[in-house]
Amino acid sequence: MNAMPSNDLENLPVRRRDFLALATRALLWLTGGATAVGLGRYLTYQLPAERPTRFTLEPPQAYSPGTRAVVADAGAAVYRDQSGYFARSLTCGHLGCRVHPSDDGGFACPCHGSQFSRDGARVHGPTAQDLDGVALSLDEQGRLVVDVASKVDPTWRLRTDATAARRSQDAAADKG
């Protein structure tokens, strides 16, 4: 019988110090790997495709006086009044949130509750300004084109020949 203790390392339990050293190394490798993945994604980032800023709509005759058409893709609303055609951006000037049509016929900002009238004028809320006017023009085929990248004065109107003729007819009818 051998009275000497066995030096067989396979039968010894893992010591606490060895376990903590192994766990620390594993966590460092995991942290380094996650950092490498994040850095790789950062360095290979590609800008999203640029959104179009010009949107072609219907011909002006499709909009009767007093109408409003929301063009969701463009983020704008197109109006026609007695003076002509105009468009408003649907981006709130407070924090840049997209406003939505409200039950009263105006617009409401979902971010902080700003309210705008039907034609984009500020009613109340944290924003200090009306909805921006955006450029409206006619293309070669006579269709309306809204350009949300070009801002215009809110009082600006696009006048077509039909609008000018209607205004002169209304003026003649008022005199007669």
Wavefront OBJ file of the C-alpha trace (Angstrom):
o trace
v 0.000 0.000 0.000
v 1.248 3.366 -0.879
v 0.898 5.945 1.852
v 1.938 8.813 -0.361
v -0.806 11.191 -1.465
v -1.619 11.165 -5.151
v -0.298 14.073 -7.259
v -2.822 13.479 -10.003
v -3.822 16.984 -11.207
v -6.905 15.758 -13.007
v -8.600 14.911 -9.762
v -7.991 18.314 -8.152
v -10.862 20.810 -8.267
v -10.283 24.136 -10.078
v -8.886 26.651 -7.679
v -10.712 29.940 -7.176
v -7.768 31.999 -8.399
v -7.543 30.016 -11.643
v -11.292 30.300 -12.244
v -11.268 34.097 -11.754
v -8.280 34.497 -14.062
v -10.007 32.431 -16.750
v -13.316 34.345 -16.323
v -11.519 37.705 -16.529
v -9.760 36.703 -19.729
v -13.014 35.466 -21.261
v -14.802 38.715 -20.415
v -11.947 40.775 -21.847
v -12.051 38.770 -25.085
v -15.839 39.182 -25.311
v -15.570 42.935 -24.688
v -12.832 43.264 -27.277
v -14.845 41.280 -29.815
v -17.968 43.392 -29.243
v -15.892 46.547 -29.588
v -14.348 45.270 -32.823
v -17.799 44.499 -34.250
v -19.101 47.958 -33.290
v -16.040 49.668 -34.709
v -16.329 47.666 -37.924
v -19.974 48.692 -38.336
v -19.060 52.319 -37.649
v -16.238 52.362 -40.178
v -18.332 50.689 -42.907
v -21.468 52.839 -42.380
v -23.192 53.865 -45.582
v -25.472 56.857 -45.713
v -29.096 56.022 -46.466
v -30.340 56.818 -49.928
v -31.197 60.477 -50.336
v -34.927 61.099 -50.247
v -36.400 62.904 -53.238
v -37.416 66.517 -52.662
v -39.525 67.092 -55.775
v -42.882 65.390 -56.200
v -45.083 65.611 -59.276
v -48.811 65.856 -58.591
v -52.004 66.162 -60.591
v -52.713 69.061 -62.981
v -54.006 72.199 -61.246
v -57.536 71.590 -62.535
v -57.765 68.552 -60.231
v -57.876 70.873 -57.214
v -61.038 72.900 -56.779
v -60.994 76.153 -54.786
v -60.978 75.592 -51.035
v -59.405 72.130 -51.211
v -56.448 70.719 -49.351
v -54.576 67.617 -50.473
v -52.086 65.957 -48.131
v -49.141 64.478 -50.027
v -47.796 62.019 -47.453
v -44.731 60.953 -49.466
v -43.633 64.570 -49.833
v -44.494 65.576 -46.287
v -46.519 68.509 -47.590
v -50.081 69.706 -48.023
v -51.197 71.411 -51.242
v -53.959 74.024 -51.109
v -56.007 75.994 -53.547
v -57.723 79.207 -52.571
v -59.105 82.155 -54.551
v -55.586 83.584 -54.959
v -53.984 80.448 -56.349
v -52.146 77.336 -55.253
v -49.750 77.004 -52.321
v -48.116 74.272 -50.266
v -47.116 73.875 -46.623
v -44.535 71.569 -45.112
v -45.909 69.016 -42.662
v -42.824 69.278 -40.454
v -43.351 71.025 -37.124
v -40.894 73.851 -36.537
v -40.495 72.962 -32.850
v -38.591 69.676 -33.031
v -39.044 68.577 -36.632
v -41.796 66.010 -36.033
v -44.266 65.180 -38.813
v -47.684 66.708 -38.124
v -50.868 64.748 -38.811
v -54.340 65.878 -39.858
v -56.542 66.439 -36.805
v -60.281 66.019 -36.309
v -60.950 69.772 -36.563
v -59.522 69.921 -40.102
v -56.172 71.349 -39.020
v -52.946 69.619 -38.088
v -51.555 68.353 -34.787
v -47.971 67.598 -33.819
v -47.744 64.242 -32.002
v -44.496 65.159 -30.228
v -45.490 68.133 -28.094
v -49.077 68.945 -29.023
v -48.668 71.982 -31.260
v -51.861 72.723 -33.182
v -52.084 74.279 -36.629
v -55.095 75.553 -38.547
v -56.246 74.051 -41.817
v -53.883 76.301 -43.814
v -50.843 75.723 -41.563
v -51.090 78.754 -39.253
v -50.017 78.114 -35.647
v -52.991 77.920 -33.275
v -51.197 76.963 -30.043
v -48.395 74.849 -28.661
v -44.679 75.096 -28.041
v -43.755 75.927 -31.634
v -43.370 79.632 -32.300
v -44.029 79.558 -36.042
v -46.501 78.487 -38.692
v -45.831 75.532 -40.942
v -43.251 76.524 -43.574
v -44.321 77.373 -47.082
v -42.718 75.155 -49.720
v -42.203 75.817 -53.411
v -44.854 74.852 -55.895
v -44.428 75.029 -59.679
v -45.699 73.576 -62.937
v -43.797 71.045 -65.020
v -43.713 70.798 -68.830
v -46.961 68.813 -68.901
v -48.742 71.398 -66.755
v -48.780 69.310 -63.574
v -48.107 70.724 -60.116
v -44.674 69.994 -58.664
v -43.992 70.457 -54.962
v -40.361 70.951 -53.897
v -40.047 70.443 -50.133
v -36.383 71.510 -50.132
v -37.259 75.045 -51.291
v -38.934 77.292 -48.730
v -41.125 80.206 -49.796
v -42.953 83.008 -48.014
v -46.259 81.721 -46.595
v -48.198 84.388 -48.500
v -46.788 83.246 -51.879
v -49.269 81.746 -54.348
v -48.814 79.986 -57.684
v -51.185 81.594 -60.123
v -52.149 79.788 -63.282
v -53.973 81.239 -66.269
v -57.191 79.628 -65.042
v -56.770 81.219 -61.605
v -56.145 84.670 -63.096
v -59.167 84.329 -65.420
v -61.375 83.237 -62.517
v -60.240 86.208 -60.414
v -61.085 88.650 -63.212
v -64.495 86.964 -63.681
v -65.151 87.230 -59.930
v -64.134 90.897 -59.967
v -66.452 91.574 -62.938
v -69.321 89.780 -61.194
v -68.766 91.840 -58.034
v -68.963 95.088 -60.051
v -72.070 94.057 -61.950
l 1 2 3 4 5 6 7 8 9 10 11 12 13 14 15 16 17 18 19 20 21 22 23 24 25 26 27 28 29 30 31 32 33 34 35 36 37 38 39 40 41 42 43 44 45 46 47 48 49 50 51 52 53 54 55 56 57 58 59 60 61 62 63 64 65 66 67 68 69 70 71 72 73 74 75 76 77 78 79 80 81 82 83 84 85 86 87 88 89 90 91 92 93 94 95 96 97 98 99 100 101 102 103 104 105 106 107 108 109 110 111 112 113 114 115 116 117 118 119 120 121 122 123 124 125 126 127 128 129 130 131 132 133 134 135 136 137 138 139 140 141 142 143 144 145 146 147 148 149 150 151 152 153 154 155 156 157 158 159 160 161 162 163 164 165 166 167 168 169 170 171 172 173 174 175 176
